[in-house]
Amino acid sequence: MTDLSVVIVNWNTGDLLAQCLASLRHARPALSLELIVVDNASTDGSAHGFPQEGDGLRLITHTSNLGFARACNRGIRESRGRYILLLNPDTRVLPGSLEAMLVFMDAHPEAGAAGPALLNPDGSLQPSGGRFPSLRGLLAIHPIIARFFPAPEDPLRRRDFSRVAEVEEVSGACLLIRRSAWEAVGPLDEAFFLYFEEVDWCLRLTRQGWKVYYVPQARVIHHWRSRTDPDPQAQLYHLRSQRYYVRRHFGRGPFLLLTAVCLVVHTCLLAMGLIRWLLRPEPSHRQDLRRSMQLLRVCLGG
């Protein structure tokens, strides 16, 4: 059996995918490795900018964007490794990191999953590994609400990130799972198109008695999109996944509370956007208004 299967889901990532694959080849450890790229109908040619055959690399192409969870599941089903690594194409794996994670997992049979230290391109730390999101934190869906009702601080975010730590969930940007744990807990929930799928996965793992660890001896550079400049489409996916996560794991009452908060916030934002557009009918204001209407429809179950 192959030691490690790396599953990368690609959608219009440009040169980042090629850099990611190059880093894997450069950091190729003394273990058997297979690379599986699942392309969700990219239109930028990124899925065809590298050799598709040989060197343990396989390319699976979809004719439409099926979402992150479905694409991951497709790659995992076709993998053979003792361990499975979900890896974002906007990452670069530093030398020795793959071995570090597998050595740790082999030494800790109770570990179902693990994540590395994530670094910004300048080498600074991206804090990763923490507790599951609380309902209060999920209700703080907009900075306006968060200002008056901030999410409770996660004490795990204040830990020494240079040390191994048992955590509840790790980032899906680089998540290693033991095959036997995957077989026990099942695939990613494909109702999540994007976002929260790895949180749900880690929650299901811990409920079955597996542990999740942060392993800083493994280091991965992650080109993380800034939350101060969110992608409009990503906002829609995030809100849909957030609502589904709350409905699944917190129940009907909290879900209705989240819906009410969501409706109030986005109705107010829509009203303010409409006033802004009426005063100054600029194209950017029209786009903001359209986005607010889309978010409001998501709140209503659209």
Residue frames relative to the residue before (quaternion, step in Angstrom):
aa qw qx qy qz dx dy dz
M 1.0000 0.0000 0.0000 0.0000 0.00 0.00 0.00
T 0.5315 -0.6188 0.4822 0.3194 3.55 -1.07 0.78
D 0.5142 -0.6542 0.4573 0.3138 3.57 -1.04 0.74
L 0.8325 0.0134 0.0757 0.5487 3.56 0.75 -1.07
S 0.1276 -0.7500 0.6452 0.0709 3.53 -1.04 0.91
V 0.1611 -0.7790 0.6019 0.0701 3.58 -0.75 1.09
V 0.1015 -0.7973 0.5948 0.0142 3.57 -0.66 1.17
I 0.0423 -0.7989 0.5988 -0.0362 3.56 -0.65 1.19
V 0.1852 -0.7654 0.6085 0.0985 3.58 -0.80 1.03
N 0.1159 -0.8182 0.5630 0.0106 3.54 -0.68 1.16
W 0.1379 0.7437 -0.6509 0.0650 3.51 -1.16 0.78
N 0.8358 -0.2320 0.1096 0.4854 3.54 -0.33 1.34
T 0.3141 0.7743 -0.4973 0.2333 3.59 0.80 0.96
G 0.4490 -0.7291 0.4393 0.2718 3.57 1.24 0.20
D 0.8303 -0.1956 0.1639 0.4954 3.55 -1.03 -0.88
L 0.5044 0.6737 -0.4294 0.3277 3.60 1.19 -0.33
L 0.6247 0.5411 -0.3485 0.4422 3.59 1.00 -0.75
A 0.6561 0.5043 -0.3164 0.4637 3.58 0.90 -0.88
Q 0.6449 0.5115 -0.3202 0.4689 3.60 1.02 -0.78
C 0.6266 0.5394 -0.3294 0.4558 3.57 1.04 -0.80
L 0.6871 0.4739 -0.2847 0.4714 3.58 0.86 -0.97
A 0.6239 0.5319 -0.3396 0.4609 3.58 1.04 -0.72
S 0.6478 0.5138 -0.3257 0.4586 3.59 0.99 -0.79
L 0.6378 0.5209 -0.3294 0.4620 3.59 1.04 -0.72
R 0.6610 0.4890 -0.3126 0.4756 3.56 0.99 -0.77
H 0.6544 0.5120 -0.3119 0.4609 3.57 1.02 -0.82
A 0.7466 0.3709 -0.2005 0.5146 3.56 1.04 -0.81
R 0.2783 0.8038 -0.4962 0.1740 3.56 1.29 0.21
P 0.2868 -0.8007 0.5043 0.1494 3.57 -0.54 1.15
A 0.6000 -0.5435 0.4395 0.3892 3.52 -1.35 0.04
L 0.5547 0.5332 -0.4330 0.4696 3.54 0.66 1.18
S 0.5659 -0.6007 0.4313 0.3645 3.56 -1.18 0.45
L 0.0532 -0.8191 0.5665 -0.0723 3.51 -0.82 1.11
E 0.0502 -0.7642 0.6409 0.0526 3.55 -1.07 0.78
L 0.2260 -0.7657 0.5932 0.1037 3.54 -1.07 0.86
I 0.0363 -0.7898 0.6121 -0.0184 3.56 -0.81 1.03
V 0.0983 -0.7761 0.6224 0.0252 3.56 -0.68 1.16
V 0.1131 -0.7713 0.6251 0.0404 3.56 -0.80 1.07
D 0.1446 -0.8197 0.5522 0.0473 3.56 -0.47 1.22
N 0.2640 -0.7839 0.5508 0.1111 3.55 -0.77 1.13
A 0.7276 -0.4627 0.2419 0.4450 3.55 0.60 1.24
S 0.0878 0.8112 -0.5673 0.1119 3.58 0.79 1.03
T 0.2551 -0.7775 0.5600 0.1302 3.54 -1.13 0.70
D 0.6201 0.5740 -0.3352 0.4166 3.58 1.28 -0.01
G 0.5540 -0.6407 0.3795 0.3723 3.58 1.27 0.13
S 0.4226 0.7395 -0.4545 0.2608 3.59 1.24 -0.01
A 0.6582 0.5182 -0.3217 0.4412 3.60 1.08 -0.58
H 0.7365 0.3866 -0.2216 0.5089 3.58 1.24 -0.20
G 0.5241 0.6558 -0.3997 0.3681 3.55 1.23 0.33
F 0.7170 0.3412 -0.2450 0.5563 3.57 1.21 0.40
P 0.6264 -0.5289 0.3882 0.4209 3.61 -1.16 0.39
Q 0.3022 -0.7927 0.5084 0.1477 3.56 -0.81 1.02
E 0.7426 0.3445 -0.2121 0.5337 3.57 1.17 -0.27
G 0.7766 0.3572 -0.2526 0.4534 3.54 -1.21 0.49
D 0.7891 0.3265 -0.2524 0.4551 3.52 -1.38 0.16
G 0.6370 -0.5738 0.3188 0.4042 3.59 1.14 0.62
L 0.5580 0.6174 -0.3772 0.4064 3.58 1.26 0.29
R 0.0273 -0.7767 0.6292 0.0037 3.55 -1.00 0.92
L 0.2117 -0.7653 0.5986 0.1054 3.53 -1.10 0.79
I 0.0892 -0.7598 0.6435 0.0257 3.55 -0.90 1.04
T 0.1155 -0.8215 0.5571 0.0375 3.58 -0.65 1.06
H 0.2036 -0.7447 0.6246 0.1175 3.52 -1.17 0.77
T 0.4569 -0.6945 0.4889 0.2642 3.57 -1.13 0.61
S 0.7615 0.1479 -0.1330 0.6169 3.58 1.31 -0.02
N 0.5735 -0.5799 0.4472 0.3672 3.55 -1.28 0.33
L 0.1566 -0.8361 0.5237 0.0470 3.57 -0.28 1.29
G 0.5907 -0.5656 0.3779 0.4340 3.58 1.24 -0.05
F 0.6512 -0.5580 0.3622 0.3652 3.53 -1.25 0.51
A 0.6878 0.4986 -0.3066 0.4293 3.60 0.77 -0.98
R 0.6741 0.4901 -0.3113 0.4566 3.61 0.83 -0.90
A 0.6575 0.5058 -0.3136 0.4621 3.56 0.97 -0.83
C 0.6302 0.5213 -0.3354 0.4676 3.60 0.98 -0.78
N 0.6647 0.5131 -0.3094 0.4463 3.56 0.87 -0.93
R 0.6228 0.5319 -0.3433 0.4597 3.57 1.02 -0.75
G 0.6782 0.4865 -0.2944 0.4655 3.58 0.89 -0.90
I 0.6523 0.5176 -0.3215 0.4507 3.58 0.95 -0.85
R 0.6485 0.5341 -0.3286 0.4315 3.58 0.92 -0.85
E 0.7290 0.4065 -0.2351 0.4980 3.58 1.10 -0.62
S 0.5461 0.6203 -0.3911 0.4050 3.59 1.29 0.11
R 0.2828 -0.7745 0.5501 0.1327 3.55 -1.30 0.41
G 0.4914 0.7233 -0.4002 0.2741 3.60 1.21 -0.13
R 0.5777 -0.5532 0.4737 0.3685 3.54 -1.28 0.45
Y 0.7593 0.1634 -0.0879 0.6238 3.52 1.20 -0.69
I 0.2223 -0.7541 0.6069 0.1168 3.54 -1.21 0.63
L 0.1233 -0.7918 0.5963 0.0481 3.57 -0.84 1.00
L 0.2012 -0.7332 0.6388 0.1176 3.55 -0.76 1.09
L 0.0171 0.8217 -0.5631 0.0867 3.56 -0.62 1.16
N 0.3977 -0.7068 0.5328 0.2417 3.55 -0.85 0.97
P 0.5108 -0.6518 0.4555 0.3267 3.61 -1.05 0.62
D 0.6547 0.4870 -0.3246 0.4784 3.62 1.23 -0.24
T 0.5498 0.5807 -0.4077 0.4408 3.56 1.09 0.78
R 0.1386 -0.7358 0.6482 0.1386 3.52 -1.38 0.23
V 0.2933 -0.7744 0.5421 0.1430 3.55 -0.67 1.16
L 0.3263 -0.7630 0.5280 0.1806 3.57 -0.72 1.05
P 0.6534 -0.5506 0.3431 0.3903 3.62 -1.08 0.69
G 0.8004 0.2935 -0.2400 0.4644 3.54 -1.05 0.86
S 0.5429 0.6688 -0.3883 0.3272 3.57 1.22 -0.33
L 0.6456 0.5148 -0.3362 0.4529 3.59 0.95 -0.77
E 0.6499 0.5068 -0.3184 0.4684 3.57 0.94 -0.85
A 0.6416 0.5481 -0.3336 0.4204 3.57 0.94 -0.89
M 0.6830 0.4808 -0.2993 0.4613 3.58 0.92 -0.84
L 0.6838 0.4799 -0.3015 0.4596 3.59 0.93 -0.84
V 0.6100 0.5336 -0.3514 0.4688 3.60 1.05 -0.71
F 0.6533 0.5086 -0.3157 0.4635 3.57 0.94 -0.86
M 0.6843 0.4866 -0.2985 0.4536 3.60 0.83 -0.94
D 0.6365 0.5219 -0.3350 0.4586 3.59 0.99 -0.76
A 0.7003 0.4641 -0.2624 0.4747 3.57 1.08 -0.73
H 0.7525 0.2977 -0.1707 0.5622 3.60 1.25 -0.29
P 0.1528 -0.8431 0.5092 0.0815 3.60 0.24 1.21
E 0.5977 0.5621 -0.3682 0.4372 3.60 1.21 -0.28
A 0.5756 0.6023 -0.3696 0.4115 3.59 1.27 -0.32
G 0.2255 -0.7774 0.5745 0.1215 3.55 -0.71 1.07
A 0.8015 0.0137 0.0351 0.5969 3.57 1.09 -0.73
A 0.0567 -0.7835 0.6184 0.0240 3.53 -1.30 0.43
G 0.1463 -0.7698 0.6139 0.0961 3.52 -1.28 0.45
P 0.4632 -0.6961 0.4762 0.2720 3.60 -1.13 0.59
A 0.5984 -0.4561 0.4659 0.4657 3.51 -1.34 -0.29
L 0.2081 -0.7694 0.5937 0.1110 3.57 -0.78 1.04
L 0.1356 -0.8012 0.5822 0.0271 3.54 -0.92 0.99
N 0.4680 -0.6186 0.5458 0.3168 3.53 -1.22 0.55
P 0.6779 -0.4990 0.3320 0.4257 3.61 -1.17 0.35
D 0.6780 0.4703 -0.3020 0.4775 3.62 1.14 -0.50
G 0.6173 -0.5854 0.3312 0.4082 3.58 1.29 0.13
S 0.5259 0.6246 -0.4208 0.3953 3.59 1.23 -0.12
L 0.5877 -0.6317 0.3986 0.3111 3.54 -1.21 0.60
Q 0.1871 -0.6931 0.6813 0.1430 3.51 -1.25 0.69
P 0.3396 -0.7636 0.4961 0.2355 3.63 -0.19 1.13
S 0.0352 0.7987 -0.5959 0.0760 3.55 -0.75 1.09
G 0.7280 0.3834 -0.3116 0.4753 3.53 -1.12 0.68
G 0.3115 0.7464 -0.5329 0.2487 3.55 -0.48 1.16
R 0.6912 -0.4287 0.3605 0.4566 3.50 -1.25 -0.51
F 0.6176 -0.5200 0.4234 0.4111 3.53 -1.28 0.27
P 0.5709 -0.6032 0.4143 0.3723 3.61 -1.03 0.65
S 0.3677 -0.7170 0.5523 0.2136 3.55 -1.01 0.88
L 0.6350 -0.5150 0.3972 0.4169 3.56 -1.24 0.32
R 0.6312 0.5329 -0.3388 0.4504 3.59 0.97 -0.81
G 0.6620 0.5006 -0.3088 0.4645 3.56 0.99 -0.82
L 0.6704 0.4947 -0.2994 0.4649 3.57 1.00 -0.79
L 0.6231 0.5403 -0.3447 0.4482 3.59 1.14 -0.54
A 0.6210 0.5192 -0.3443 0.4756 3.59 1.18 -0.46
I 0.0675 0.8720 -0.4785 0.0780 3.54 0.76 1.17
H 0.7733 0.2136 -0.1404 0.5802 3.58 1.21 -0.15
P 0.6168 -0.5786 0.3761 0.3787 3.61 -1.04 0.69
I 0.5889 0.5740 -0.3803 0.4232 3.61 1.09 -0.58
I 0.6847 0.4536 -0.2754 0.4996 3.56 0.94 -0.90
A 0.6483 0.5375 -0.3220 0.4326 3.56 0.92 -0.90
R 0.5977 0.5753 -0.3661 0.4216 3.59 1.13 -0.59
F 0.7632 0.3511 -0.1860 0.5096 3.60 0.99 -0.84
F 0.7788 0.1536 -0.0821 0.6026 3.58 1.15 -0.63
P 0.0738 -0.8504 0.5199 0.0322 3.59 0.49 1.18
A 0.5575 -0.5824 0.4730 0.3555 3.52 -1.21 0.56
P 0.5361 -0.6165 0.4530 0.3568 3.62 -1.02 0.67
E 0.5079 -0.6622 0.4606 0.3023 3.53 -1.01 0.82
D 0.3698 -0.7065 0.5629 0.2171 3.54 -1.04 0.85
P 0.3734 -0.7534 0.4845 0.2413 3.65 -0.45 1.10
L 0.5867 0.5795 -0.3780 0.4209 3.59 1.14 -0.49
R 0.6100 0.5536 -0.3552 0.4419 3.59 1.20 -0.39
R 0.6687 0.4710 -0.3039 0.4885 3.59 1.26 -0.17
R 0.4642 0.7083 -0.4347 0.3064 3.58 1.25 0.04
D 0.5921 -0.5201 0.4667 0.4013 3.53 -1.37 0.00
F 0.2607 -0.8185 0.4958 0.1274 3.58 -0.28 1.26
S 0.5641 0.5727 -0.4046 0.4360 3.58 1.24 0.15
R 0.6846 0.4637 -0.2721 0.4921 3.59 1.30 -0.08
V 0.5655 -0.5586 0.4823 0.3682 3.54 -1.23 0.55
A 0.0147 0.8043 -0.5932 0.0334 3.57 -0.99 0.83
E 0.3749 -0.6583 0.5929 0.2731 3.53 -1.17 0.63
V 0.0365 -0.7996 0.5984 -0.0360 3.56 -0.72 1.09
E 0.5438 -0.6111 0.4488 0.3597 3.57 -1.27 -0.08
E 0.8002 -0.0343 0.0302 0.5979 3.56 1.03 -0.74
V 0.1819 -0.7597 0.6156 0.1037 3.53 -1.26 0.60
S 0.6602 -0.5399 0.3595 0.3786 3.53 -1.24 0.46
G 0.4635 -0.6784 0.5064 0.2617 3.53 -1.10 0.80
A 0.4458 0.6820 -0.4681 0.3422 3.60 1.23 -0.02
C 0.7666 -0.0614 0.0380 0.6380 3.57 1.20 -0.60
L 0.1645 0.7969 -0.5488 0.1913 3.54 -0.12 1.32
L 0.1680 -0.7879 0.5893 0.0605 3.54 -0.69 1.14
I 0.0269 -0.8007 0.5984 -0.0092 3.58 -0.85 0.97
R 0.4686 -0.6567 0.5214 0.2780 3.54 -1.09 0.80
R 0.5329 -0.6527 0.4174 0.3403 3.61 -0.84 0.89
S 0.6519 0.5106 -0.3354 0.4491 3.59 0.92 -0.79
A 0.6241 0.5137 -0.3396 0.4810 3.60 1.12 -0.60
W 0.6325 0.5224 -0.3253 0.4704 3.57 1.01 -0.80
E 0.6545 0.5087 -0.3162 0.4614 3.58 0.96 -0.81
A 0.6714 0.4986 -0.2963 0.4614 3.57 1.09 -0.70
V 0.7725 0.3797 -0.1974 0.4692 3.58 0.84 -0.95
G 0.4700 -0.6860 0.4385 0.3409 3.58 1.17 -0.46
P 0.6876 -0.5034 0.3353 0.4017 3.58 -1.28 0.16
L 0.6695 -0.4275 0.3996 0.4575 3.53 -1.34 -0.01
D 0.4909 -0.6484 0.4963 0.3037 3.56 -1.09 0.72
E 0.3121 -0.8031 0.4837 0.1539 3.57 -0.42 1.25
A 0.4662 0.6363 -0.4670 0.3996 3.60 1.25 0.15
F 0.6169 0.4617 -0.3449 0.5360 3.59 1.27 -0.28
F 0.2719 -0.7605 0.5660 0.1654 3.59 -0.56 1.10
L 0.7571 -0.1482 0.1439 0.6198 3.54 1.02 -0.91
Y 0.7973 0.2356 -0.2470 0.4978 3.56 -1.02 0.99
F 0.8410 0.2126 -0.2129 0.4496 3.53 -1.28 0.78
E 0.5053 0.6642 -0.4466 0.3226 3.63 1.15 -0.21
E 0.6780 0.4713 -0.3108 0.4707 3.61 1.00 -0.71
V 0.5944 0.5463 -0.3651 0.4636 3.60 1.14 -0.59
D 0.6439 0.5128 -0.3023 0.4807 3.56 0.97 -0.89
W 0.6421 0.5333 -0.3114 0.4543 3.59 0.99 -0.88
C 0.6779 0.4801 -0.2904 0.4750 3.58 0.87 -0.95
L 0.6265 0.5334 -0.3383 0.4566 3.58 1.02 -0.74
R 0.6614 0.4920 -0.3036 0.4778 3.58 0.95 -0.82
L 0.6116 0.5452 -0.3433 0.4592 3.60 1.08 -0.69
T 0.7014 0.4697 -0.2808 0.4567 3.57 0.77 -1.02
R 0.6314 0.5334 -0.3378 0.4502 3.59 1.05 -0.65
Q 0.6932 0.4258 -0.2759 0.5120 3.57 1.20 -0.41
G 0.6612 -0.5628 0.2922 0.4008 3.58 1.25 0.29
W 0.5213 0.6187 -0.4294 0.4015 3.60 1.23 0.04
K 0.3250 -0.7270 0.5682 0.2073 3.55 -1.25 0.45
V 0.2541 -0.7436 0.6038 0.1339 3.53 -1.26 0.59
Y 0.1027 -0.8278 0.5516 0.0016 3.57 -0.83 1.02
Y 0.3081 -0.6673 0.6453 0.2083 3.46 -1.41 0.51
V 0.0837 -0.8177 0.5692 -0.0187 3.59 -0.65 1.17
P 0.1863 -0.8476 0.4858 0.1038 3.64 0.05 1.23
Q 0.5032 0.6325 -0.4412 0.3901 3.61 1.22 -0.17
A 0.6576 0.4022 -0.2890 0.5677 3.56 1.30 -0.33
R 0.0576 -0.8144 0.5772 -0.0141 3.57 -0.84 0.99
V 0.0175 -0.7979 0.6003 -0.0527 3.54 -0.88 1.04
I 0.3272 -0.7253 0.5736 0.1944 3.56 -0.88 0.96
H 0.0728 -0.8086 0.5836 -0.0151 3.56 -0.82 1.05
H 0.2747 -0.7505 0.5821 0.1499 3.57 -0.74 1.10
W 0.0485 -0.8531 0.5185 -0.0311 3.52 0.39 1.32
R 0.4311 -0.6837 0.5247 0.2671 3.56 -0.93 0.94
S 0.4749 -0.6821 0.4817 0.2778 3.53 -0.94 0.92
R 0.4267 -0.7074 0.5037 0.2528 3.58 -0.94 0.87
T 0.5698 0.5834 -0.3952 0.4228 3.58 1.23 -0.18
D 0.7596 0.2264 -0.1505 0.5908 3.59 1.25 -0.25
P 0.0026 -0.8661 0.4998 -0.0048 3.58 0.66 1.13
D 0.4943 -0.6229 0.5185 0.3142 3.52 -1.21 0.59
P 0.5114 -0.6799 0.4177 0.3189 3.64 -0.72 0.99
Q 0.6712 0.4839 -0.3111 0.4676 3.60 0.90 -0.85
A 0.6276 0.5371 -0.3347 0.4535 3.57 1.03 -0.76
Q 0.5970 0.5646 -0.3615 0.4406 3.60 1.08 -0.65
L 0.6481 0.5139 -0.3146 0.4657 3.57 1.00 -0.83
Y 0.6594 0.5011 -0.3090 0.4676 3.58 0.91 -0.91
H 0.6532 0.5295 -0.3151 0.4401 3.56 0.95 -0.91
L 0.6782 0.4904 -0.2981 0.4590 3.58 0.89 -0.90
R 0.6359 0.5186 -0.3331 0.4644 3.61 0.97 -0.79
S 0.6875 0.4809 -0.2869 0.4624 3.57 0.88 -0.94
Q 0.6178 0.5477 -0.3384 0.4516 3.56 1.05 -0.76
R 0.6621 0.5011 -0.3028 0.4678 3.58 0.92 -0.90
Y 0.6632 0.4967 -0.3124 0.4646 3.58 0.94 -0.83
Y 0.6334 0.5355 -0.3295 0.4512 3.59 0.98 -0.84
V 0.6708 0.4842 -0.3040 0.4725 3.60 0.89 -0.90
R 0.6545 0.5075 -0.3269 0.4553 3.60 0.89 -0.84
R 0.6959 0.4895 -0.2811 0.4440 3.59 0.94 -0.86
H 0.8306 0.2882 -0.1098 0.4637 3.57 0.80 -1.00
F 0.7369 0.3777 -0.2404 0.5064 3.61 1.18 -0.28
G 0.5284 -0.6644 0.3976 0.3483 3.61 1.17 -0.36
R 0.7546 -0.4459 0.2732 0.3964 3.50 -1.40 0.20
G 0.6617 0.5311 -0.3224 0.4198 3.60 0.85 -0.94
P 0.6969 0.4443 -0.2833 0.4865 3.62 0.74 -0.94
F 0.6174 0.5408 -0.3542 0.4482 3.58 1.06 -0.67
L 0.6613 0.4880 -0.3108 0.4774 3.60 0.96 -0.82
L 0.6169 0.5314 -0.3423 0.4690 3.59 1.08 -0.68
L 0.6466 0.5047 -0.3171 0.4760 3.58 0.93 -0.88
T 0.6420 0.5267 -0.3266 0.4514 3.59 0.95 -0.84
A 0.6570 0.5124 -0.3122 0.4564 3.58 0.94 -0.88
V 0.6551 0.4984 -0.3113 0.4748 3.58 0.93 -0.91
C 0.6435 0.5366 -0.3096 0.4496 3.55 0.96 -0.92
L 0.6671 0.5061 -0.3032 0.4548 3.58 0.92 -0.91
V 0.6519 0.5098 -0.3203 0.4609 3.58 0.94 -0.85
V 0.6733 0.5080 -0.3026 0.4439 3.58 0.82 -1.00
H 0.7731 0.3874 -0.2206 0.4513 3.56 0.64 -1.07
T 0.5585 0.5462 -0.4019 0.4776 3.60 1.21 -0.26
C 0.6475 0.5033 -0.3117 0.4798 3.59 0.99 -0.83
L 0.6650 0.4941 -0.3082 0.4676 3.59 0.93 -0.86
L 0.6297 0.5225 -0.3343 0.4677 3.57 1.06 -0.71
A 0.6510 0.5147 -0.3153 0.4603 3.59 0.96 -0.85
M 0.6701 0.4844 -0.3016 0.4748 3.57 0.94 -0.87
G 0.6409 0.5214 -0.3214 0.4627 3.57 1.05 -0.73
L 0.6389 0.5230 -0.3271 0.4596 3.56 1.03 -0.76
I 0.6430 0.5079 -0.3203 0.4754 3.58 0.97 -0.85
R 0.6507 0.5159 -0.3183 0.4573 3.59 0.92 -0.87
W 0.6821 0.4831 -0.2943 0.4633 3.58 0.91 -0.86
L 0.6368 0.5214 -0.3333 0.4598 3.61 1.03 -0.73
L 0.6741 0.4831 -0.2902 0.4775 3.58 1.05 -0.76
R 0.7925 0.0255 0.0206 0.6090 3.56 1.04 -0.84
P 0.1355 -0.8451 0.5133 0.0626 3.60 0.12 1.26
E 0.1431 0.8017 -0.5581 0.1590 3.54 0.50 1.24
P 0.6457 -0.5404 0.3627 0.3993 3.63 -1.14 0.53
S 0.6490 0.5209 -0.3327 0.4437 3.61 0.97 -0.79
H 0.6449 0.5075 -0.3190 0.4741 3.57 1.07 -0.73
R 0.6138 0.5295 -0.3465 0.4720 3.58 1.08 -0.66
Q 0.6486 0.5133 -0.3159 0.4648 3.59 0.99 -0.83
D 0.6411 0.5146 -0.3231 0.4688 3.59 0.98 -0.83
L 0.6448 0.5240 -0.3141 0.4593 3.56 1.02 -0.82
R 0.6500 0.5118 -0.3114 0.4676 3.56 0.98 -0.84
R 0.6530 0.5090 -0.3168 0.4627 3.58 0.98 -0.82
S 0.6392 0.5191 -0.3331 0.4593 3.60 0.98 -0.78
M 0.6411 0.5139 -0.3246 0.4685 3.58 1.03 -0.75
Q 0.6410 0.5183 -0.3246 0.4638 3.59 1.01 -0.76
L 0.6585 0.5017 -0.3066 0.4697 3.59 0.95 -0.85
L 0.6346 0.5190 -0.3321 0.4665 3.57 1.02 -0.75
R 0.6344 0.5185 -0.3372 0.4636 3.60 1.00 -0.72
V 0.6161 0.5274 -0.3467 0.4712 3.59 1.06 -0.71
C 0.6295 0.5361 -0.3309 0.4548 3.59 1.00 -0.78
L 0.7000 0.4479 -0.2495 0.4971 3.55 1.12 -0.68
G 0.6502 -0.5481 0.3008 0.4317 3.54 1.29 0.19
G 0.4957 0.6784 -0.4153 0.3488 3.58 1.25 0.20
